[in-house]
Amino acid sequence: MAGLHNGDVANEERIVWLLDVEQYPWVRESATNFSSRKNISNARRQSIEEGGQILVGYATLSDEAPPAKEIPKGSKPYFWRRIFTLRKTDYEAYRNAQGLPVESVITESLYPKAKGIRPQP
């Protein structure tokens, strides 16, 4: 997964939540490449979860969203999209800690076309 690029949110259409986000004051925000603008395949969800993360939500893109610019020659197009995750031990590990993960954002601040707001210490 990659960091969030400046243009990654410009073509977002909506945020799809897979869990009740009212239970989570913050989540991890990152961007990764997908083969479609809208959905996430079960195989891709499983891949994310096998990496020790819980997929909380993801952004979908408009039908006009262009594919990534750095597609290697001969490869299929892909699209940078935001995902929102947690590690299985995040809330336990950061319960009494001073800081939060660098990629953490306030869940209530997440909307299409707007990067999440980082929690203040």
C-alpha positions as CSV (number, residue, x, y, z in Angstrom):
1,M,0.0,0.0,0.0
2,A,1.1,3.5,-0.7
3,G,0.7,6.8,1.0
4,L,-2.0,9.1,0.0
5,H,-1.2,11.2,-3.1
6,N,-2.7,14.7,-3.5
7,G,-4.9,13.8,-6.5
8,D,-6.2,10.5,-5.1
9,V,-9.4,12.0,-3.7
10,A,-10.4,14.3,-6.5
11,N,-12.5,11.7,-8.4
12,E,-14.1,10.0,-5.4
13,E,-17.8,9.4,-5.5
14,R,-18.6,7.9,-2.1
15,I,-17.2,6.2,0.9
16,V,-18.5,2.6,1.5
17,W,-18.4,1.6,5.2
18,L,-18.2,-2.2,5.9
19,L,-18.4,-1.8,9.7
20,D,-20.3,0.6,12.0
21,V,-17.8,3.4,12.1
22,E,-19.5,5.0,15.1
23,Q,-17.6,2.4,17.2
24,Y,-14.2,3.7,15.9
25,P,-13.1,7.3,16.6
26,W,-10.2,6.9,14.2
27,V,-9.0,4.5,11.4
28,R,-6.0,4.2,9.3
29,E,-6.2,6.0,5.9
30,S,-4.1,4.8,3.0
31,A,-4.3,4.5,-0.8
32,T,-3.8,1.3,-2.8
33,N,-4.4,0.3,-6.4
34,F,-7.5,-1.6,-7.6
35,S,-8.5,-2.9,-10.9
36,S,-11.9,-1.2,-10.8
37,R,-13.3,2.2,-9.8
38,K,-16.1,0.8,-7.6
39,N,-15.9,-2.5,-5.9
40,I,-13.4,-4.6,-4.0
41,S,-13.2,-8.3,-4.9
42,N,-13.4,-10.9,-2.1
43,A,-9.9,-12.0,-3.0
44,R,-8.6,-8.4,-2.5
45,R,-10.4,-8.1,0.8
46,Q,-8.9,-11.4,1.9
47,S,-5.5,-10.2,0.8
48,I,-5.8,-7.0,2.9
49,E,-7.1,-9.0,5.9
50,E,-4.3,-11.6,5.6
51,G,-1.9,-8.7,6.0
52,G,-3.2,-8.3,9.6
53,Q,-5.7,-5.6,8.9
54,I,-9.4,-5.2,9.1
55,L,-11.0,-3.4,6.2
56,V,-13.4,-0.9,7.7
57,G,-14.3,1.0,4.5
58,Y,-13.2,2.2,1.0
59,A,-13.7,5.0,-1.5
60,T,-15.4,4.5,-4.8
61,L,-14.5,6.6,-7.9
62,S,-16.7,8.3,-10.5
63,D,-17.1,6.6,-13.8
64,E,-14.9,9.3,-15.4
65,A,-12.0,8.8,-13.0
66,P,-8.8,8.1,-15.1
67,P,-6.6,5.2,-14.4
68,A,-3.2,5.6,-12.6
69,K,-0.6,7.4,-14.8
70,E,2.3,5.1,-13.9
71,I,0.9,1.9,-15.5
72,P,3.8,-0.3,-16.7
73,K,3.7,-1.1,-20.4
74,G,1.6,-4.2,-21.1
75,S,-0.2,-4.1,-17.7
76,K,-3.9,-3.6,-17.2
77,P,-5.0,-0.2,-16.0
78,Y,-5.6,0.3,-12.3
79,F,-7.0,3.0,-10.0
80,W,-5.6,4.5,-6.8
81,R,-8.3,4.5,-4.2
82,R,-8.5,5.1,-0.4
83,I,-9.1,2.4,2.0
84,F,-9.7,2.6,5.7
85,T,-8.4,-0.1,7.9
86,L,-7.4,-1.0,11.5
87,R,-4.9,-3.5,12.7
88,K,-6.6,-6.1,14.9
89,T,-4.8,-4.8,18.0
90,D,-4.9,-1.0,17.3
91,Y,-7.4,0.0,19.9
92,E,-5.7,-2.1,22.5
93,A,-2.2,-1.0,21.6
94,Y,-3.0,2.7,21.5
95,R,-5.5,2.9,24.4
96,N,-3.1,4.5,26.8
97,A,-0.4,5.6,24.4
98,Q,0.5,9.2,23.8
99,G,0.4,9.0,20.0
100,L,-1.5,7.2,17.3
101,P,-0.4,5.7,14.0
102,V,0.9,8.3,11.5
103,E,-1.9,7.3,9.0
104,S,-4.7,7.7,11.6
105,V,-7.6,10.0,10.8
106,I,-10.8,11.0,12.6
107,T,-13.5,8.8,11.3
108,E,-16.1,11.6,11.4
109,S,-13.9,13.7,9.1
110,L,-14.0,11.2,6.2
111,Y,-16.0,12.3,3.2
112,P,-15.5,11.8,-0.6
113,K,-13.0,14.2,-2.1
114,A,-11.6,15.2,1.3
115,K,-8.6,13.7,3.1
116,G,-9.2,12.7,6.7
117,I,-8.2,15.0,9.6
118,R,-5.4,13.7,11.8
119,P,-6.4,13.4,15.5
120,Q,-4.7,15.9,17.8
121,P,-2.7,14.6,20.8
